[in-house]
């Protein structure tokens, strides 16, 4: 644990706080990105959210894609940052699951 963390604060609480933060960041990132695509590309709100989720989940159907240069440029950075954010979220989830499993096997 770091120096800033109280000694009585458990690791699971630390992971939960981080998980809540990264979850909020991920949700805000989805909303922000969908808003950008809505205005840059002129897509309907549902299409914008659909594109964001399909792209960040790495499914990438290809049925919707940016047509404007600015939309394409934004997509490049959107994908890179999105992978970082969602990798952190997945890492947090798997770490919590592993810690829980380890606790159960110790008993």
KOLVODREN-774789 format. One record per atom (N, C-alpha, C): residue number from 1; residue in one letter; atom name; x, y, z. Coordinates in nm, 2 decimals. Example, Ala and Ser with C-alpha at 12.3 -4.5 7.8 and 13.67 -1.06 7.14 Angstrom:
BEGIN
SITE   num   residu   atome        X        Y        Z
SITE     1        A       N     1.32    -0.57     0.78
SITE     1        A      CA     1.23    -0.45     0.78
SITE     1        A       C     1.32    -0.33     0.78
SITE     2        S       N     1.28    -0.22     0.71
SITE     2        S      CA     1.37    -0.11     0.71
SITE     2        S       C     1.29     0.00     0.79
END
This chain:
BEGIN
SITE   num   residu   atome        X        Y        Z
SITE     1        X       N     0.08    -0.12     0.00
SITE     1        X      CA     0.00     0.00     0.00
SITE     1        X       C     0.09     0.12     0.00
SITE     2        X       N     0.04     0.23    -0.05
SITE     2        X      CA     0.12     0.35    -0.06
SITE     2        X       C     0.11     0.43     0.07
SITE     3        X       N     0.20     0.53     0.08
SITE     3        X      CA     0.21     0.61     0.20
SITE     3        X       C     0.08     0.68     0.23
SITE     4        X       N     0.00     0.72     0.13
SITE     4        X      CA    -0.12     0.80     0.14
SITE     4        X       C    -0.24     0.71     0.18
SITE     5        X       N    -0.22     0.58     0.18
SITE     5        X      CA    -0.33     0.49     0.21
SITE     5        X       C    -0.33     0.46     0.36
SITE     6        X       N    -0.45     0.48     0.43
SITE     6        X      CA    -0.45     0.44     0.57
SITE     6        X       C    -0.42     0.29     0.58
SITE     7        X       N    -0.35     0.25     0.69
SITE     7        X      CA    -0.32     0.11     0.71
SITE     7        X       C    -0.44     0.02     0.73
SITE     8        X       N    -0.55     0.08     0.78
SITE     8        X      CA    -0.67    -0.01     0.80
SITE     8        X       C    -0.75    -0.02     0.68
SITE     9        X       N    -0.72     0.04     0.57
SITE     9        X      CA    -0.79     0.03     0.45
SITE     9        X       C    -0.75    -0.09     0.37
SITE    10        X       N    -0.84    -0.18     0.35
SITE    10        X      CA    -0.81    -0.31     0.29
SITE    10        X       C    -0.78    -0.30     0.14
SITE    11        X       N    -0.71    -0.39     0.08
SITE    11        X      CA    -0.69    -0.39    -0.06
SITE    11        X       C    -0.82    -0.40    -0.14
SITE    12        X       N    -0.91    -0.47    -0.09
SITE    12        X      CA    -1.04    -0.48    -0.17
SITE    12        X       C    -1.11    -0.35    -0.17
SITE    13        X       N    -1.10    -0.27    -0.07
SITE    13        X      CA    -1.16    -0.14    -0.07
SITE    13        X       C    -1.09    -0.05    -0.17
SITE    14        X       N    -0.95    -0.06    -0.17
SITE    14        X      CA    -0.87     0.02    -0.27
SITE    14        X       C    -0.91    -0.02    -0.41
SITE    15        X       N    -0.93    -0.15    -0.44
SITE    15        X      CA    -0.97    -0.19    -0.57
SITE    15        X       C    -1.11    -0.15    -0.61
SITE    16        X       N    -1.20    -0.15    -0.51
SITE    16        X      CA    -1.34    -0.10    -0.53
SITE    16        X       C    -1.34     0.05    -0.56
SITE    17        X       N    -1.26     0.13    -0.49
SITE    17        X      CA    -1.26     0.27    -0.52
SITE    17        X       C    -1.20     0.29    -0.66
SITE    18        X       N    -1.09     0.22    -0.69
SITE    18        X      CA    -1.03     0.24    -0.83
SITE    18        X       C    -1.13     0.19    -0.93
SITE    19        X       N    -1.20     0.08    -0.90
SITE    19        X      CA    -1.30     0.03    -1.00
SITE    19        X       C    -1.42     0.13    -1.02
SITE    20        X       N    -1.46     0.19    -0.91
SITE    20        X      CA    -1.57     0.29    -0.93
SITE    20        X       C    -1.52     0.41    -1.01
SITE    21        X       N    -1.39     0.45    -0.99
SITE    21        X      CA    -1.34     0.57    -1.07
SITE    21        X       C    -1.32     0.53    -1.21
SITE    22        X       N    -1.26     0.41    -1.24
SITE    22        X      CA    -1.24     0.38    -1.38
SITE    22        X       C    -1.38     0.35    -1.45
SITE    23        X       N    -1.47     0.30    -1.38
SITE    23        X      CA    -1.61     0.28    -1.43
SITE    23        X       C    -1.67     0.41    -1.47
SITE    24        X       N    -1.66     0.51    -1.38
SITE    24        X      CA    -1.71     0.64    -1.41
SITE    24        X       C    -1.64     0.71    -1.53
SITE    25        X       N    -1.51     0.69    -1.53
SITE    25        X      CA    -1.43     0.74    -1.65
SITE    25        X       C    -1.47     0.68    -1.78
SITE    26        X       N    -1.49     0.55    -1.77
SITE    26        X      CA    -1.54     0.47    -1.89
SITE    26        X       C    -1.67     0.52    -1.94
SITE    27        X       N    -1.76     0.54    -1.85
SITE    27        X      CA    -1.90     0.58    -1.88
SITE    27        X       C    -1.90     0.72    -1.94
SITE    28        X       N    -1.82     0.81    -1.88
SITE    28        X      CA    -1.81     0.95    -1.93
SITE    28        X       C    -1.74     0.95    -2.07
SITE    29        X       N    -1.65     0.86    -2.08
SITE    29        X      CA    -1.58     0.85    -2.21
SITE    29        X       C    -1.67     0.81    -2.32
SITE    30        X       N    -1.76     0.71    -2.29
SITE    30        X      CA    -1.86     0.67    -2.39
SITE    30        X       C    -1.95     0.78    -2.43
SITE    31        X       N    -2.00     0.85    -2.33
SITE    31        X      CA    -2.10     0.96    -2.35
SITE    31        X       C    -2.03     1.07    -2.43
SITE    32        X       N    -1.91     1.11    -2.39
SITE    32        X      CA    -1.84     1.22    -2.46
SITE    32        X       C    -1.81     1.18    -2.60
SITE    33        X       N    -1.76     1.06    -2.62
SITE    33        X      CA    -1.73     1.02    -2.76
SITE    33        X       C    -1.85     1.01    -2.85
SITE    34        X       N    -1.96     0.96    -2.79
SITE    34        X      CA    -2.09     0.95    -2.87
SITE    34        X       C    -2.13     1.09    -2.91
SITE    35        X       N    -2.12     1.18    -2.81
SITE    35        X      CA    -2.16     1.32    -2.84
SITE    35        X       C    -2.07     1.38    -2.95
SITE    36        X       N    -1.94     1.36    -2.95
SITE    36        X      CA    -1.85     1.41    -3.05
SITE    36        X       C    -1.89     1.35    -3.19
SITE    37        X       N    -1.92     1.22    -3.20
SITE    37        X      CA    -1.96     1.16    -3.32
SITE    37        X       C    -2.09     1.21    -3.37
SITE    38        X       N    -2.18     1.23    -3.27
SITE    38        X      CA    -2.31     1.29    -3.31
SITE    38        X       C    -2.30     1.42    -3.38
SITE    39        X       N    -2.22     1.51    -3.33
SITE    39        X      CA    -2.20     1.64    -3.39
SITE    39        X       C    -2.10     1.64    -3.51
SITE    40        X       N    -1.99     1.57    -3.50
SITE    40        X      CA    -1.90     1.56    -3.61
SITE    40        X       C    -1.95     1.50    -3.74
SITE    41        X       N    -2.02     1.38    -3.72
SITE    41        X      CA    -2.06     1.30    -3.83
SITE    41        X       C    -2.21     1.32    -3.86
SITE    42        X       N    -2.28     1.39    -3.77
SITE    42        X      CA    -2.42     1.41    -3.80
SITE    42        X       C    -2.51     1.29    -3.78
SITE    43        X       N    -2.46     1.19    -3.70
SITE    43        X      CA    -2.53     1.07    -3.68
SITE    43        X       C    -2.64     1.09    -3.57
SITE    44        X       N    -2.74     1.00    -3.57
SITE    44        X      CA    -2.84     1.00    -3.47
SITE    44        X       C    -2.77     0.95    -3.34
SITE    45        X       N    -2.83     0.98    -3.23
SITE    45        X      CA    -2.77     0.95    -3.10
SITE    45        X       C    -2.75     0.80    -3.08
SITE    46        X       N    -2.85     0.72    -3.12
SITE    46        X      CA    -2.83     0.58    -3.11
SITE    46        X       C    -2.72     0.52    -3.20
SITE    47        X       N    -2.70     0.58    -3.32
SITE    47        X      CA    -2.59     0.54    -3.41
SITE    47        X       C    -2.46     0.57    -3.35
SITE    48        X       N    -2.45     0.69    -3.28
SITE    48        X      CA    -2.33     0.73    -3.22
SITE    48        X       C    -2.29     0.64    -3.11
SITE    49        X       N    -2.38     0.61    -3.02
SITE    49        X      CA    -2.35     0.52    -2.91
SITE    49        X       C    -2.32     0.38    -2.96
SITE    50        X       N    -2.39     0.33    -3.06
SITE    50        X      CA    -2.37     0.20    -3.12
SITE    50        X       C    -2.23     0.20    -3.18
SITE    51        X       N    -2.18     0.30    -3.25
SITE    51        X      CA    -2.05     0.30    -3.31
SITE    51        X       C    -1.94     0.30    -3.20
SITE    52        X       N    -1.96     0.38    -3.09
SITE    52        X      CA    -1.87     0.38    -2.98
SITE    52        X       C    -1.85     0.24    -2.91
SITE    53        X       N    -1.97     0.18    -2.88
SITE    53        X      CA    -1.96     0.05    -2.81
SITE    53        X       C    -1.90    -0.06    -2.90
SITE    54        X       N    -1.95    -0.06    -3.03
SITE    54        X      CA    -1.90    -0.16    -3.12
SITE    54        X       C    -1.75    -0.14    -3.15
SITE    55        X       N    -1.70    -0.02    -3.15
SITE    55        X      CA    -1.56     0.00    -3.18
SITE    55        X       C    -1.48    -0.03    -3.05
SITE    56        X       N    -1.52     0.02    -2.94
SITE    56        X      CA    -1.44    -0.01    -2.81
SITE    56        X       C    -1.44    -0.16    -2.77
SITE    57        X       N    -1.55    -0.23    -2.81
SITE    57        X      CA    -1.55    -0.37    -2.78
SITE    57        X       C    -1.46    -0.45    -2.88
SITE    58        X       N    -1.41    -0.38    -2.98
SITE    58        X      CA    -1.32    -0.44    -3.08
SITE    58        X       C    -1.40    -0.53    -3.18
SITE    59        X       N    -1.53    -0.52    -3.18
SITE    59        X      CA    -1.61    -0.60    -3.27
SITE    59        X       C    -1.60    -0.54    -3.41
SITE    60        X       N    -1.63    -0.41    -3.42
SITE    60        X      CA    -1.61    -0.33    -3.54
SITE    60        X       C    -1.68    -0.39    -3.66
SITE    61        X       N    -1.81    -0.39    -3.66
SITE    61        X      CA    -1.89    -0.44    -3.78
SITE    61        X       C    -1.86    -0.37    -3.91
SITE    62        X       N    -1.83    -0.24    -3.90
SITE    62        X      CA    -1.80    -0.17    -4.02
SITE    62        X       C    -1.92    -0.11    -4.10
SITE    63        X       N    -2.04    -0.13    -4.04
SITE    63        X      CA    -2.16    -0.08    -4.10
SITE    63        X       C    -2.17     0.07    -4.09
SITE    64        X       N    -2.11     0.12    -3.99
SITE    64        X      CA    -2.10     0.27    -3.97
SITE    64        X       C    -1.96     0.31    -3.96
SITE    65        X       N    -1.92     0.41    -4.03
SITE    65        X      CA    -1.78     0.45    -4.01
SITE    65        X       C    -1.77     0.61    -4.04
SITE    66        X       N    -1.68     0.67    -3.98
SITE    66        X      CA    -1.67     0.82    -4.00
SITE    66        X       C    -1.64     0.85    -4.15
SITE    67        X       N    -1.70     0.96    -4.19
SITE    67        X      CA    -1.68     1.00    -4.33
SITE    67        X       C    -1.60     1.13    -4.34
SITE    68        X       N    -1.60     1.21    -4.23
SITE    68        X      CA    -1.53     1.34    -4.24
SITE    68        X       C    -1.39     1.32    -4.19
SITE    69        X       N    -1.30     1.40    -4.24
SITE    69        X      CA    -1.16     1.40    -4.20
SITE    69        X       C    -1.14     1.41    -4.05
SITE    70        X       N    -1.22     1.51    -4.00
SITE    70        X      CA    -1.21     1.54    -3.85
SITE    70        X       C    -1.26     1.42    -3.77
SITE    71        X       N    -1.37     1.35    -3.82
SITE    71        X      CA    -1.42     1.23    -3.76
SITE    71        X       C    -1.32     1.12    -3.76
SITE    72        X       N    -1.25     1.10    -3.87
SITE    72        X      CA    -1.15     1.00    -3.88
SITE    72        X       C    -1.03     1.02    -3.79
SITE    73        X       N    -0.99     1.15    -3.78
SITE    73        X      CA    -0.88     1.18    -3.69
SITE    73        X       C    -0.92     1.16    -3.55
SITE    74        X       N    -1.05     1.20    -3.51
SITE    74        X      CA    -1.09     1.18    -3.37
SITE    74        X       C    -1.10     1.03    -3.34
SITE    75        X       N    -1.14     0.95    -3.44
SITE    75        X      CA    -1.15     0.81    -3.42
SITE    75        X       C    -1.02     0.74    -3.39
SITE    76        X       N    -0.91     0.79    -3.45
SITE    76        X      CA    -0.78     0.74    -3.42
SITE    76        X       C    -0.75     0.75    -3.27
SITE    77        X       N    -0.76     0.87    -3.22
SITE    77        X      CA    -0.73     0.90    -3.08
SITE    77        X       C    -0.84     0.84    -2.98
SITE    78        X       N    -0.96     0.83    -3.03
SITE    78        X      CA    -1.07     0.77    -2.95
SITE    78        X       C    -1.04     0.62    -2.93
SITE    79        X       N    -0.99     0.55    -3.03
SITE    79        X      CA    -0.96     0.41    -3.02
SITE    79        X       C    -0.85     0.39    -2.92
SITE    80        X       N    -0.74     0.46    -2.94
SITE    80        X      CA    -0.62     0.45    -2.86
SITE    80        X       C    -0.65     0.47    -2.71
SITE    81        X       N    -0.71     0.58    -2.68
SITE    81        X      CA    -0.74     0.61    -2.54
SITE    81        X       C    -0.85     0.52    -2.49
SITE    82        X       N    -0.94     0.48    -2.57
SITE    82        X      CA    -1.05     0.39    -2.53
SITE    82        X       C    -0.99     0.25    -2.49
SITE    83        X       N    -0.90     0.20    -2.56
SITE    83        X      CA    -0.83     0.07    -2.53
SITE    83        X       C    -0.76     0.08    -2.40
SITE    84        X       N    -0.70     0.20    -2.37
SITE    84        X      CA    -0.63     0.21    -2.24
SITE    84        X       C    -0.73     0.22    -2.13
SITE    85        X       N    -0.83     0.29    -2.14
SITE    85        X      CA    -0.94     0.30    -2.04
SITE    85        X       C    -1.00     0.17    -2.01
SITE    86        X       N    -1.04     0.10    -2.11
SITE    86        X      CA    -1.11    -0.03    -2.09
SITE    86        X       C    -1.02    -0.14    -2.06
SITE    87        X       N    -0.89    -0.13    -2.09
SITE    87        X      CA    -0.80    -0.23    -2.04
SITE    87        X       C    -0.78    -0.21    -1.89
SITE    88        X       N    -0.77    -0.09    -1.84
SITE    88        X      CA    -0.76    -0.07    -1.70
SITE    88        X       C    -0.89    -0.12    -1.63
SITE    89        X       N    -1.00    -0.10    -1.69
SITE    89        X      CA    -1.13    -0.15    -1.62
SITE    89        X       C    -1.13    -0.30    -1.62
SITE    90        X       N    -1.09    -0.37    -1.72
SITE    90        X      CA    -1.09    -0.51    -1.73
SITE    90        X       C    -0.98    -0.57    -1.63
SITE    91        X       N    -0.87    -0.50    -1.63
SITE    91        X      CA    -0.76    -0.54    -1.53
SITE    91        X       C    -0.81    -0.53    -1.39
SITE    92        X       N    -0.88    -0.43    -1.36
SITE    92        X      CA    -0.94    -0.41    -1.22
SITE    92        X       C    -1.04    -0.52    -1.19
SITE    93        X       N    -1.12    -0.55    -1.28
SITE    93        X      CA    -1.23    -0.65    -1.26
SITE    93        X       C    -1.16    -0.79    -1.24
SITE    94        X       N    -1.07    -0.82    -1.32
SITE    94        X      CA    -1.00    -0.96    -1.31
SITE    94        X       C    -0.92    -0.96    -1.18
SITE    95        X       N    -0.85    -0.85    -1.14
SITE    95        X      CA    -0.77    -0.85    -1.02
SITE    95        X       C    -0.86    -0.88    -0.90
SITE    96        X       N    -0.98    -0.81    -0.90
SITE    96        X      CA    -1.07    -0.83    -0.79
SITE    96        X       C    -1.12    -0.97    -0.78
SITE    97        X       N    -1.15    -1.03    -0.90
SITE    97        X      CA    -1.20    -1.17    -0.90
SITE    97        X       C    -1.09    -1.26    -0.85
SITE    98        X       N    -0.97    -1.24    -0.89
SITE    98        X      CA    -0.86    -1.32    -0.85
SITE    98        X       C    -0.84    -1.32    -0.70
SITE    99        X       N    -0.84    -1.19    -0.64
SITE    99        X      CA    -0.83    -1.17    -0.50
SITE    99        X       C    -0.94    -1.25    -0.42
SITE   100        X       N    -1.06    -1.24    -0.47
SITE   100        X      CA    -1.17    -1.30    -0.41
SITE   100        X       C    -1.15    -1.46    -0.41
SITE   101        X       N    -1.11    -1.51    -0.52
SITE   101        X      CA    -1.09    -1.65    -0.54
SITE   101        X       C    -0.97    -1.70    -0.44
SITE   102        X       N    -0.87    -1.62    -0.43
SITE   102        X      CA    -0.76    -1.65    -0.34
SITE   102        X       C    -0.81    -1.65    -0.20
SITE   103        X       N    -0.89    -1.56    -0.16
SITE   103        X      CA    -0.95    -1.55    -0.02
SITE   103        X       C    -1.03    -1.68     0.01
SITE   104        X       N    -1.11    -1.72    -0.09
SITE   104        X      CA    -1.19    -1.84    -0.07
SITE   104        X       C    -1.10    -1.97    -0.05
SITE   105        X       N    -0.99    -1.97    -0.13
SITE   105        X      CA    -0.91    -2.09    -0.12
SITE   105        X       C    -0.82    -2.09     0.01
SITE   106        X       N    -0.80    -1.98     0.07
SITE   106        X      CA    -0.72    -1.97     0.19
SITE   106        X       C    -0.80    -2.03     0.31
SITE   107        X       N    -0.93    -2.03     0.31
SITE   107        X      CA    -1.02    -2.07     0.42
SITE   107        X       C    -1.02    -2.22     0.43
END
